[in-house]
Each structure stands twice: as structure tokens, then as C-alpha cells.
Amino acid sequence: MSWIGWKNDTRRFLNAIIRVGDLNRTVKFYKECFGMQLLSQKDFPEKKYSKAIVGFGPQESHFVLELIYIYGVEKYEVGTAWGHFGIAAEDIYPIVEKVRQLGGAVTKEPGTNEGGSQVYAFVEDPNGYSFELLQRGPTPEPLCQIMLQVTDLDRTASFYEKEVFDQTQKVTLLQNDSRIGMNILFKYDSPQDQVIISIAMVGYGSDQTQTTVIELKYNYNVTEYTAGNAYIQAAIGTDHVYKSAAAVALVTQELGGNIVCLPGPNPKTNTTMTSFLDPDSRKTYKFPTRAAPQFSAFKCP
């Protein structure tokens, strides 16, 4: 994951970066099916790649997707460690029909679970990325969710949460200043259900319907997931990159994970940044560091 610091340190999710096999087709699909806007698009012929940024509003205030196309690479493996993105809309039925028309796959028709009230559907884009469509009222963050599979829900949720693992004065002060600092907004366990899962929603704020969250999903008796090479990383904004990196380093000693890029200036992006892997990325998924779901923190000047 990546951290980028903004004024007043109102920490939030900034973007997720994914690789796609056809940039123009993917942009068209996201615009026409989901209603996203093309915020920017650039080509880098000397480096043999192109990128586009899409979202539901300006990237200064909204969580967005950064799409990377590498020349000549038409297909990637999504893998099973990454789950899906979530999109909230007031009426998901026309979105599902548009996905069908434009060559996407509908993997779950709109509806509710037995005894539930949440109307939702699952669709896939032409690259194989899964999207959960959630029917709800107006929200400032329609791109509302990243779902990741985990093999120890309590450990990974604790990694992201505010009060992590140590109550000594030194660590508590550090965490209060700068740690990852997410809240557990919802937790659900279904050991008796037909599909045996546990879920935790973590994010900034207090209402999961009004912000972007990470959905951590534990499938009982599943101990390993495949990495894939499609999903790259997500980014978080903070004013305290160096303190955040120090906090993560302390947390990893107890819960696992790893700092993969020490905090410091990045001249290419004109930011200060650090990158880290959460416990599942390093210890359980068992794939190379650069292919793992990665998180980074940035501070812009």
C-alpha cells in the first residue's frame, strides 16, 4: 500500500493501481457501464506503457483507479488473493444490463441473500476484475471497496486497526500520531452457514456506506491463495510518512508484514513515500514481493 500526505492529514484511500490488457476498451467499459469519468490519460512510449486514471470525481477528493497498460501484454492473471472492487449505486439493475451489452460477465444476478435486505450483484470486466455492485442511497465515495482474501482475519484486521498490539508509552504515542489508524467498521462470522466465512470491514471514518473500505475476507480452512500479476497496490494519504513507516515497522514485528520501500523522497512523482506489505501478502500468499498486494504511503510537497 502507498501513503501520500495531504493537508490536515485527513487520511483516506487515494487510488488502486491495476494492470489491463486493453486500455481504451477498459476506459470505455468503466465509463459506459459504471459511470466513471476519465480523469487523465498519458502515454509513455519511451518506457513502453500507458496509463489512465478513472473515478467518480476528482482524484484530489475521491478514491480512483489507475489503469496501467504495458505494450504488447494483453492478458494478466488476477489470482485468488485479490477479491473485488465495490461500487455503490442507487439502482444497480441498469448497470448489470450495460455490463452484459458491452461484453462483461454477470457472475451473480441482482438480488438479496435469503433473509437479507441488501440488493447486490457481481460482474466482471473484460480483464477479469470482479466488481460487487451495491444498491444503496447517495454516497460521496461510489468506488467504495477493495476486497482482499486473508488467512488470519483477527491478525490482519489488527494490523490495520487503531490500537494495534503494544500499550507501552513509546509505541502508543507513535501509533496515536501516525499508525495506519483504520477503524473496524463491521465484523461478521458465519461458521454455521453453508458458505463458511468471516468478514471485517476496515477504513477511515465511522460509516462504511460513506467512505472507501477494505473488506478482509477469511474462508474457513483456506490457507493459501494465488498471487496473480494484475493487481499492483493501493495508496493511502497521510502527512506523516516517516512516522507511519516507523509505526508499521513496529507492528510488523508482532503481526507480520514488511516494509518494502523505506520512507523518502521519490523524485519521479514529486512525493515522499513508503511502501509495505500486510501480514498475508508476505507470509501467506507466498509470492514475490513485487507481485504481492502492496500498500504505500505518500506525502506531496
Disulfide bonds with the S-S distance in Angstrom:
none
